[in-house]
């Protein structure tokens, strides 16, 4: 429950495209050299937006790939670099980091829609490289306030400083934010004859507070670049449920849940990379390392009271995570096949204690998970002709996993993960990419642990014998720009999945995430940007649509889709921009997702939501942003069908709920000194 569709930061679209051609204001000057387009600082100031993310989202034909939180380095970074190096911050997404990088700290942006020279992003066809302006020291600040329901507060503040000292370029970032959410839910329960036997109402409140501070220091040497980064993140999360109900016999009941969690995360990383020398054709080396420590604690207290009894339940869990990873690679870009080879070695460990206490009994479970992985790889990038490029990579993976909870389990696995990517860049603005690869997904260590669902009282058991999900994937991407008036980005894919992760019943009667056979998974992404000067000068419409489907032979009920699949989702945005202001409207259309538990089918339907945003330049060094989320309120439907024994049995009862959230208004002020 409470899956809010918070409005993302203002989505800016379609200014630069490749023909290499341009959609831009008349006074914007784009320099194009070979297969790279350069946006200078003057170009950035002529475009709408205040951050690097705002600019990147305006580049037509570029498909932004965000970073992820996966363990290791090879597949965790996105396709946007800063000063030629990937961002080693895994505690924050690449999208969030770019949103905090002001354009005043950017000297220029290099856009490669094909044929980029960066070894650290060789797995991507498209890359953007942001060159920071370190000609002088700068400090940027931002402060914001939120109004939601009856809560009015200053909810965000950040400071980002850029300075040079002793030949090093230092970037210091300090931020804090607190966001509140409030909703009310009316729910009804029906028996197997579809007769109402209980009605209730829930009051829900959520609070998320973050504090983070980090520093990134880089030094350009004679033939190499060294980057060192450190980060500390502290997050406090709290949610409160207050439920009252009444049955057909007028018996009253109440349930109150207070759930608090705290996360402390530390990161330390380095990246040393040799730079190409025109006078030499030697191999270029890169060494990257990361240490990540994560401590998490959760306490959930549940009080349930009816006319005859009082029940107390306590759930506590502490987690300690350690990630250590080192990657060594080398590349020879002057050879015709541009070889790259290297190895990544990592060690990951999770220690957790879980307390589940009911009124009459309690249970403490200690779980440990340890994983050691080695991934050697060899890759090649070949220019077949000026239009066609072939990238291939073969990665071997050796993983040793040991886990212990009630029983000890140890396994060793070996995988070969080939990747073949064929790209075509036409002179008329068309770009196509065909990709064939084998994926081996990383295990989520939290699936090894017991957990509790506050929304519906589900108690999930951990599975210490879980195996990774594997898939063979074929995909096709197409990017096209037509006559400087509209652009199309689309991607279609098909996967055959093995050892898929679904909720299953274990031999001891408990349930949790387990390996459940194979499935076929496929989908389509469609992103269209249309200039609408005929409607309103300097305006555009962006339409994003996503389709997903799957075929899985469920042992209980036969053919169905996999869990948590959303068949259709779509967003439509209209944006109007001028030199000193911009505004827009964003609509998120209804979507549905379904989860399959051993004895339950759960569906969540989010109704359409609408938002509004505007930004204004008060002067050359100060801006104001206004953002209205869920302008008419948000509504979410929850429908649960619970069966006797399992989903092959008769319907036991049905739960139906309608949740409503209020609009949220955020105003932020930002500037530079």
VOGU-3710 file (C-alpha; in Angstrom, 3 decimals, decimal comma):
1> xxxxxxxxxx> 0,000/0,000/0,000  1,013/3,632/-0,137  2,889/3,418/-3,430  2,757/7,139/-4,149  3,380/8,363/-7,700  5,432/11,359/-6,653  5,934/13,782/-9,535  9,518/13,713/-10,724  11,482/16,887/-11,194  10,450/18,828/-14,281
11> xxxxxxxxxx> 11,099/16,669/-17,329  12,741/18,698/-20,107  12,817/17,366/-23,623  14,225/17,708/-27,151  16,861/20,297/-27,847  19,884/18,529/-29,311  19,729/15,619/-31,745  22,114/13,753/-34,037  22,156/13,735/-37,740  24,086/14,973/-36,374
21> xxxxxxxxxx> 21,417/17,752/-36,301  19,989/20,157/-33,756  16,674/21,276/-32,325  17,489/24,439/-30,407  16,810/28,127/-30,033  18,199/30,255/-32,844  20,964/31,737/-30,689  22,235/28,353/-29,455  25,560/27,406/-31,050  26,397/23,692/-31,258
31> xxxxxxxxxx> 29,893/22,620/-32,267  30,009/19,211/-33,965  33,296/17,389/-34,454  33,239/13,930/-36,029  30,910/11,858/-33,835  30,726/14,201/-30,838  28,521/17,248/-30,315  29,775/19,898/-27,893  27,513/22,060/-25,772  29,459/25,048/-24,453
41> xxxxxxxxxx> 28,647/26,987/-21,277  26,907/29,635/-23,400  24,756/26,912/-24,981  23,765/25,644/-21,540  22,713/29,104/-20,384  20,561/29,476/-23,517  18,696/26,249/-22,674  16,008/25,834/-20,032  16,927/24,184/-16,766  19,177/24,651/-13,771
51> xxxxxxxxxx> 20,949/21,301/-13,417  22,926/18,830/-15,497  19,936/16,471/-15,459  17,699/19,190/-16,919  20,088/19,602/-19,841  20,561/15,866/-20,438  16,816/15,320/-20,588  16,679/17,867/-23,428  19,066/15,942/-25,682  17,010/14,283/-28,388
61> xxxxxxxxxx> 18,031/10,767/-29,349  19,950/10,144/-26,121  18,649/7,352/-23,900  19,712/8,099/-20,322  20,670/4,979/-18,339  20,638/5,533/-14,604  23,028/3,871/-12,172  21,833/1,052/-9,951  22,564/-0,266/-6,499  24,010/-3,586/-7,617
71> xxxxxxxxxx> 27,106/-4,921/-5,967  30,306/-4,473/-7,945  31,383/-1,832/-10,440  31,029/-3,228/-13,974  27,255/-2,899/-14,316  26,414/-0,372/-11,614  27,323/2,955/-13,280  25,175/4,747/-15,855  26,052/6,253/-19,230  26,879/9,781/-18,043
81> xxxxxxxxxx> 30,480/10,518/-17,052  32,044/13,516/-15,326  35,471/14,502/-16,616  35,689/11,168/-18,419  35,166/9,045/-15,302  32,109/7,200/-13,964  30,556/8,399/-10,731  31,474/6,008/-7,912  28,607/7,045/-5,640  26,341/3,996/-5,181
91> xxxxxxxxxx> 24,406/5,361/-2,208  22,752/7,925/-4,486  21,473/7,386/-7,993  23,183/8,992/-10,964  19,915/10,808/-11,663  19,935/12,395/-8,192  23,605/13,409/-8,490  23,038/15,062/-11,872  19,961/16,854/-10,499  22,204/18,408/-7,816
101> xxxxxxxxxx> 24,923/19,495/-10,277  24,217/23,138/-11,301  24,947/24,192/-14,867  27,100/27,064/-13,575  29,706/24,446/-12,604  29,790/22,937/-16,128  32,270/24,112/-18,774  30,861/21,982/-21,596  29,020/18,741/-22,345  30,213/16,174/-24,883
111> xxxxxxxxxx> 27,445/14,106/-26,484  28,327/10,795/-28,167  25,426/8,989/-29,783  27,915/6,464/-31,181  31,638/5,801/-31,206  32,721/7,269/-27,858  36,330/6,822/-26,617  35,727/6,090/-22,912  36,962/2,718/-21,664  35,007/2,958/-18,416
121> xxxxxxxxxx> 31,717/3,045/-20,362  32,583/0,691/-23,218  29,412/-1,350/-22,634  27,276/1,618/-23,735  26,702/2,839/-27,279  25,666/6,314/-26,177  27,606/8,356/-23,617  27,545/11,912/-22,306  30,683/13,363/-20,740  30,305/16,436/-18,528
131> xxxxxxxxxx> 33,376/18,672/-18,281  33,325/20,593/-15,027  34,393/24,235/-14,951  37,202/24,492/-12,415  38,449/27,901/-13,533  37,209/29,449/-10,288  35,652/28,509/-6,972  31,860/28,411/-6,810  29,241/27,711/-4,154  25,656/26,835/-5,013
141> xxxxxxxxxx> 22,813/26,626/-2,524  19,181/25,569/-2,465  16,412/25,712/0,119  12,865/24,363/-0,197  9,557/24,244/1,673  6,681/21,754/1,479  2,970/22,038/2,171  1,029/18,772/2,406  -2,245/18,193/4,245  -1,825/20,103/7,544
151> xxxxxxxxxx> 1,986/20,029/7,408  3,900/23,150/6,395  7,664/23,054/6,808  11,067/23,868/5,396  11,926/20,443/4,039  15,177/20,705/2,083  18,509/22,534/2,083  21,704/21,857/0,178  25,120/23,393/-0,357  27,558/22,441/-3,112
161> xxxxxxxxxx> 31,007/23,993/-3,349  33,684/23,681/-6,016  37,248/24,765/-5,298  40,843/24,077/-6,301  43,730/23,472/-3,910  47,229/22,070/-4,343  46,483/21,045/-7,923  43,356/19,117/-6,929  39,775/19,892/-7,930  37,458/19,405/-4,935
171> xxxxxxxxxx> 33,665/19,095/-5,020  31,981/19,288/-1,604  28,297/18,492/-1,150  26,090/18,797/1,941  22,319/18,266/1,891  19,376/17,500/4,110  15,724/16,904/3,272  12,567/15,734/5,004  9,438/14,632/3,170  6,033/13,842/4,621
181> xxxxxxxxxx> 3,130/11,885/3,168  -0,364/11,469/4,579  -3,307/9,447/3,327  -6,642/7,972/4,395  -8,006/4,587/3,344  -11,472/3,083/3,511  -11,488/-0,704/3,334  -14,024/-3,524/3,274  -13,746/-7,289/3,723  -16,095/-9,791/2,051
191> xxxxxxxxxx> -16,608/-13,474/2,820  -16,520/-16,222/0,177  -20,170/-15,468/-0,652  -19,239/-11,830/-1,408  -21,109/-10,572/1,673  -19,572/-7,674/3,603  -18,641/-8,627/7,160  -16,224/-5,833/8,115  -15,659/-2,129/7,356  -12,729/0,005/8,440
201> xxxxxxxxxx> -10,690/3,144/7,969  -6,939/3,709/8,080  -4,942/6,875/8,763  -1,395/6,656/7,372  1,586/8,956/7,827  5,095/8,591/6,416  8,235/10,576/7,137  11,630/10,286/5,395  14,576/12,374/6,564  17,998/12,283/4,894
211> xxxxxxxxxx> 21,325/13,885/5,698  24,281/13,382/3,386  27,725/14,850/2,989  30,357/13,925/0,455  33,531/15,059/-1,224  34,995/14,162/-4,617  38,581/15,149/-5,355  40,317/14,713/-8,701  43,780/15,482/-10,006  44,911/15,579/-13,617
221> xxxxxxxxxx> 48,485/14,377/-13,941  50,827/14,167/-16,921  49,326/11,040/-18,451  46,565/10,003/-16,054  43,658/11,131/-13,881  43,028/10,183/-10,256  39,663/10,581/-8,548  38,907/9,917/-4,864  35,463/10,164/-3,309  33,995/9,770/0,171
231> xxxxxxxxxx> 30,364/9,883/1,256  28,304/9,601/4,434  24,529/9,131/4,304  22,099/8,990/7,208  18,418/8,206/6,678  15,597/8,059/9,197  12,297/6,524/8,083  9,057/6,282/10,017  5,563/5,188/9,146  2,471/5,107/11,349
241> xxxxxxxxxx> -0,771/3,221/10,750  -3,951/3,702/12,745  -6,809/1,383/11,734  -10,335/1,241/13,153  -12,920/-1,311/12,064  -16,393/-2,584/12,845  -17,921/-5,948/11,932  -21,540/-6,923/11,242  -22,120/-7,599/14,949  -21,075/-4,012/15,768
251> xxxxxxxxxx> -17,916/-5,299/17,434  -15,154/-2,673/17,286  -11,422/-3,113/16,828  -8,261/-1,076/16,433  -4,749/-1,719/15,159  -1,848/0,705/15,542  1,591/0,189/13,946  4,664/2,317/14,555  7,605/1,383/12,354  10,931/3,180/12,619
261> xxxxxxxxxx> 14,147/2,456/10,741  17,530/4,092/10,480  20,252/3,695/7,892  23,897/4,764/8,120  25,967/4,335/4,980  29,636/5,050/4,298  31,493/4,942/0,993  35,117/5,378/0,012  36,251/4,922/-3,576  39,051/5,720/-5,996
271> xxxxxxxxxx> 39,504/5,614/-9,765  42,870/5,954/-11,538  42,844/6,009/-15,318  45,602/6,502/-17,854  44,959/9,015/-20,621  45,727/8,472/-24,298  48,929/10,017/-25,655  48,949/10,933/-29,345  52,676/10,213/-29,615  52,354/6,690/-28,179
281> xxxxxxxxxx> 50,138/3,694/-28,848  50,524/1,854/-25,544  47,929/0,009/-23,509  45,876/2,221/-21,192  45,309/0,997/-17,643  42,538/1,694/-15,160  42,263/0,699/-11,501  39,046/1,255/-9,543  38,207/0,359/-5,949  35,254/0,797/-3,614
291> xxxxxxxxxx> 34,551/0,146/0,064  30,945/0,418/1,219  29,617/-0,075/4,762  25,920/-0,093/5,541  24,236/-0,399/8,956  20,454/-0,677/9,138  18,059/-1,049/12,044  14,267/-1,442/12,135  11,763/-1,588/14,993  8,052/-2,169/14,316
301> xxxxxxxxxx> 5,515/-2,305/17,154  1,948/-3,478/16,509  -0,915/-3,148/18,968  -4,205/-4,835/18,087  -7,234/-4,472/20,335  -10,798/-5,664/20,146  -13,522/-5,908/22,759  -12,137/-9,104/24,300  -8,340/-9,027/24,028  -5,199/-7,003/23,457
311> xxxxxxxxxx> -2,390/-8,371/21,235  1,152/-6,973/21,055  3,623/-7,831/18,290  7,188/-6,665/17,943  9,488/-6,995/14,933  13,128/-5,914/15,154  15,913/-6,357/12,668  19,497/-5,154/12,449  21,636/-5,521/9,337  25,312/-4,918/8,737
321> xxxxxxxxxx> 26,486/-4,948/5,102  30,032/-4,760/3,799  31,028/-4,462/0,129  34,626/-4,494/-1,079  35,436/-4,434/-4,772  38,524/-3,913/-6,931  38,608/-3,709/-10,729  41,678/-3,753/-12,988  41,344/-3,251/-16,741  43,407/-2,267/-19,758
331> xxxxxxxxxx> 42,568/-1,194/-23,303  44,398/-0,587/-26,562  42,279/1,940/-28,532  44,760/2,277/-31,421  44,315/-1,303/-32,623  41,610/-1,945/-35,231  39,623/-4,170/-32,875  40,167/-1,940/-29,781  40,626/-4,770/-27,274  39,825/-4,389/-23,589
341> xxxxxxxxxx> 40,410/-6,949/-20,886  40,361/-6,989/-17,125  39,054/-8,568/-13,964  36,795/-7,512/-11,118  37,026/-9,130/-7,683  34,556/-8,452/-4,885  33,633/-9,672/-1,426  30,221/-8,960/0,097  28,899/-9,848/3,521  25,602/-9,462/5,381
351> xxxxxxxxxx> 25,051/-10,090/9,093  21,508/-9,799/10,442  19,568/-10,463/13,642  15,777/-10,670/13,549  13,424/-10,662/16,550  9,782/-11,647/16,098  7,872/-11,392/19,356  4,162/-12,031/19,885  2,178/-11,775/23,076  3,021/-15,303/24,185
361> xxxxxxxxxx> 6,218/-16,219/22,354  9,287/-14,789/20,655  11,899/-15,975/18,171  15,376/-14,663/17,392  17,012/-15,575/14,067  20,625/-14,850/13,164  21,453/-14,878/9,461  24,770/-14,445/7,701  25,464/-14,308/3,971  28,942/-14,174/2,427
371> xxxxxxxxxx> 29,695/-13,893/-1,282  33,027/-13,806/-3,121  33,007/-13,144/-6,853  35,613/-12,941/-9,613  34,644/-11,683/-13,073  37,334/-11,706/-15,760  36,308/-10,203/-19,093  37,521/-9,474/-22,606  35,838/-7,039/-24,986  36,271/-5,612/-28,456
381> xxxxxxxxxx> 34,880/-2,633/-30,352  35,137/-2,707/-34,160  34,200/0,049/-36,614  32,851/-2,023/-39,515  32,338/1,127/-41,592  31,356/4,752/-40,857  27,779/3,671/-40,077  28,139/0,250/-38,443  29,847/-0,553/-35,128  30,181/-3,936/-33,416
391> xxxxxxxxxx> 30,786/-4,282/-29,697  31,273/-7,702/-28,129  32,161/-8,763/-24,613  32,614/-12,084/-22,864  32,484/-12,095/-19,072  33,157/-15,102/-16,902  31,745/-15,206/-13,397  32,861/-17,397/-10,524  30,865/-16,933/-7,317  31,123/-18,668/-3,979
401> xxxxxxxxxx> 28,141/-18,112/-1,715  27,706/-19,328/1,840  24,712/-18,595/4,057  23,611/-19,686/7,477  20,413/-19,253/9,402  18,662/-22,329/10,757  20,850/-24,382/8,410  24,149/-23,803/6,656  24,201/-23,672/2,868  27,173/-23,270/0,538
411> xxxxxxxxxx> 27,348/-23,240/-3,238  29,759/-22,408/-6,033  28,628/-21,276/-9,461  30,287/-20,496/-12,793  28,705/-18,562/-15,633  29,679/-17,261/-19,059  27,920/-14,010/-19,972  28,367/-13,059/-23,643  27,211/-9,698/-24,994  26,978/-8,720/-28,668
421> xxxxxxxxxx> 25,832/-5,246/-29,670  25,532/-4,097/-33,302  24,876/-0,371/-33,839  23,938/1,538/-36,965  24,173/5,334/-37,309  22,564/6,756/-40,457  23,092/10,229/-41,857  19,384/11,012/-41,760  19,087/10,960/-37,957  18,254/7,248/-37,608
431> xxxxxxxxxx> 20,146/5,116/-35,107  19,521/1,412/-34,484  21,070/-0,992/-31,987  20,655/-4,768/-31,891  21,698/-6,495/-28,654  21,985/-10,164/-27,735  23,181/-11,054/-24,243  23,004/-13,500/-21,400  22,161/-11,997/-17,995  22,757/-13,416/-14,540
441> xxxxxxxxxx> 20,978/-11,235/-11,996  22,530/-10,527/-8,651  20,894/-11,994/-5,585  19,131/-9,584/-3,262  20,481/-10,450/0,174  17,293/-9,169/1,853  15,458/-12,154/0,344  17,588/-14,316/2,658  15,997/-12,605/5,695  12,621/-12,796/7,406
451> xxxxxxxxxx> 10,522/-9,689/6,840  7,186/-8,182/7,823  4,662/-6,351/5,654  2,940/-3,574/7,599  0,375/-2,913/4,877  -1,371/-6,283/5,091  0,347/-8,192/7,898  2,208/-10,648/5,693  5,147/-12,396/7,355  7,735/-13,545/4,813
461> xxxxxxxxxx> 10,440/-16,091/5,610  13,971/-15,774/4,310  15,428/-18,256/1,825  19,138/-18,942/2,326  19,251/-21,368/-0,653  18,128/-18,870/-3,289  19,834/-19,046/-6,704  20,243/-16,096/-9,114  17,767/-15,555/-11,919  19,197/-15,993/-15,433
471> xxxxxxxxxx> 17,970/-14,841/-18,825  18,775/-14,717/-22,532  17,752/-11,329/-23,935  17,390/-9,960/-27,441  16,569/-6,276/-27,810  16,268/-3,645/-30,517  16,572/0,113/-29,981  15,641/2,777/-32,491  16,244/6,519/-32,187  15,003/8,826/-34,920
481> xxxxxxxxxx> 14,734/12,561/-35,435  12,448/13,840/-38,188  12,904/17,289/-39,733  13,765/18,964/-36,417  10,090/18,688/-35,402  9,781/15,404/-33,551  11,956/12,622/-32,197  11,252/8,976/-31,489  13,081/6,704/-29,035  11,869/3,129/-28,779
491> xxxxxxxxxx> 13,105/-0,182/-27,430  11,632/-3,673/-27,793  12,988/-6,710/-25,947  12,351/-10,402/-25,401  13,754/-12,568/-22,584  13,750/-16,231/-21,725  14,189/-16,399/-17,952  15,382/-19,321/-15,817  15,214/-19,827/-12,063  12,808/-16,901/-11,820
501> xxxxxxxxxx> 12,026/-15,440/-8,410  8,436/-15,845/-7,246  6,694/-16,279/-3,899  6,509/-20,007/-3,126  5,594/-22,300/-0,224  8,581/-23,961/1,448  8,677/-27,536/2,756  8,276/-26,346/6,367  5,012/-24,556/5,541  6,448/-21,002/5,486
511> xxxxxxxxxx> 6,592/-18,935/2,305  9,028/-16,513/0,724  10,969/-15,769/-2,469  12,212/-18,900/-4,221  13,276/-20,215/-7,620  10,161/-21,161/-9,553  11,048/-22,395/-13,025  11,200/-20,427/-16,267  9,215/-17,665/-17,965  9,121/-15,584/-21,142
521> xxxxxxxxxx> 9,218/-11,826/-20,578  8,873/-9,135/-23,252  8,024/-5,482/-23,606  8,179/-2,189/-25,474  9,266/1,347/-24,478  8,134/4,310/-26,543  9,217/7,939/-26,051  8,006/10,617/-28,495  8,885/14,333/-28,341  6,877/16,711/-30,535
531> xxxxxxxxxx> 7,481/20,427/-30,949  4,153/22,289/-30,738  5,045/25,815/-31,860  1,813/25,731/-33,881  -0,035/25,520/-30,566  2,125/27,768/-28,385  5,515/29,216/-29,239  8,535/27,412/-27,716  6,428/24,522/-26,454  6,548/20,752/-26,805
541> xxxxxxxxxx> 4,735/17,571/-25,852  6,437/14,431/-24,582  4,639/11,074/-24,532  6,154/8,062/-22,780  4,538/4,621/-22,933  5,696/1,299/-21,506  4,254/-2,135/-22,259  5,166/-5,342/-20,402  3,909/-8,925/-20,579  5,100/-12,407/-19,625
551> xxxxxxxxxx> 4,182/-16,067/-19,805  4,828/-18,206/-16,758  3,551/-21,739/-16,153  2,439/-21,460/-12,529  2,421/-24,897/-10,832  -0,713/-23,850/-8,930  -2,912/-22,154/-11,523  -1,260/-22,564/-14,920  -0,273/-19,839/-17,379  -0,065/-16,303/-15,974
561> xxxxxxxxxx> 2,202/-13,234/-15,963  5,059/-12,926/-13,476  4,550/-11,008/-10,225  4,659/-7,199/-10,036  4,316/-6,733/-13,772  2,596/-3,524/-14,941  1,086/-4,232/-18,387  0,704/-0,582/-19,364  2,062/2,682/-17,980  2,181/6,092/-19,615
571> xxxxxxxxxx> 3,030/9,728/-18,964  2,156/12,803/-21,014  3,866/16,160/-20,493  3,304/19,582/-22,015  6,051/22,156/-21,516  6,363/25,849/-22,417  9,692/27,656/-22,132  10,952/31,225/-22,454  14,264/32,935/-21,731  13,509/33,611/-18,062
581> xxxxxxxxxx> 10,731/31,157/-17,194  9,264/27,760/-18,009  6,151/25,878/-16,950  4,601/22,514/-17,625  1,847/20,008/-16,893  2,433/16,296/-16,369  -0,199/13,542/-16,377  0,508/9,983/-15,212  -2,119/7,625/-16,581  -3,660/4,746/-14,571
591> xxxxxxxxxx> -1,653/1,564/-14,137  -2,108/-1,823/-12,476  0,293/-4,364/-10,992  -0,401/-7,853/-9,665  1,415/-9,946/-7,077  0,972/-13,702/-6,667  1,478/-15,215/-3,213  0,927/-18,893/-2,369  -2,581/-18,241/-1,030  -3,324/-14,762/-2,358
601> xxxxxxxxxx> -3,704/-12,738/-5,558  -3,034/-9,055/-4,927  -3,812/-6,193/-7,333  -2,976/-2,540/-6,977  -4,471/0,063/-9,309  -3,249/3,662/-9,362  -5,630/6,162/-10,864  -4,472/9,024/-13,075  -2,541/11,812/-11,342  -1,750/15,322/-12,539
611> xxxxxxxxxx> 0,979/17,744/-11,609  2,130/21,256/-12,431  5,552/22,909/-12,229  7,074/26,304/-13,010  10,537/27,822/-12,741  11,580/31,475/-12,898  14,926/33,295/-13,100  14,787/36,063/-10,506  18,198/37,352/-11,619  21,388/35,898/-13,079
621> xxxxxxxxxx> 22,251/34,083/-9,835  18,880/33,113/-8,337  15,936/30,950/-9,417  12,638/29,848/-7,914  10,857/26,541/-8,584  7,213/25,723/-7,849  5,938/22,160/-8,035  2,423/20,848/-7,351  2,168/17,049/-7,032  -1,118/15,122/-7,213
631> xxxxxxxxxx> -2,925/18,368/-8,051  -6,355/16,754/-7,641  -5,249/14,212/-5,066  -4,142/10,656/-5,658  -6,295/7,520/-5,451  -5,077/3,929/-5,159  -7,160/0,759/-5,235  -6,082/-2,435/-3,437  -7,840/-5,728/-4,119  -6,813/-8,939/-2,336
641> xxxxxxxxxx> -8,263/-12,405/-2,941  -7,220/-14,829/-0,178  -7,810/-18,530/-0,770  -8,087/-21,532/1,514  -4,797/-23,476/1,698  -3,447/-21,964/-1,566  -4,609/-20,432/-4,858  -5,931/-23,809/-6,053  -8,513/-23,814/-3,249  -11,781/-21,995/-2,679
651> xxxxxxxxxx> -11,931/-18,269/-1,994  -11,711/-17,602/1,740  -12,298/-13,856/1,808  -11,710/-10,690/-0,192  -10,205/-7,366/0,892  -10,946/-4,140/-1,010  -9,520/-0,702/-0,145  -9,500/2,804/-1,594  -6,685/5,109/-0,505  -6,699/8,874/-1,028
661> xxxxxxxxxx> -3,767/11,280/-0,700  -3,808/15,083/-0,675  -1,948/17,396/-3,086  1,575/18,453/-2,146  3,114/21,852/-2,926  6,873/22,425/-2,931  8,617/25,782/-3,416  12,390/25,986/-3,678  14,845/28,837/-4,057  18,351/28,317/-5,444
671> xxx> 21,323/30,498/-6,236  25,092/30,922/-6,393  27,667/32,974/-4,544
//
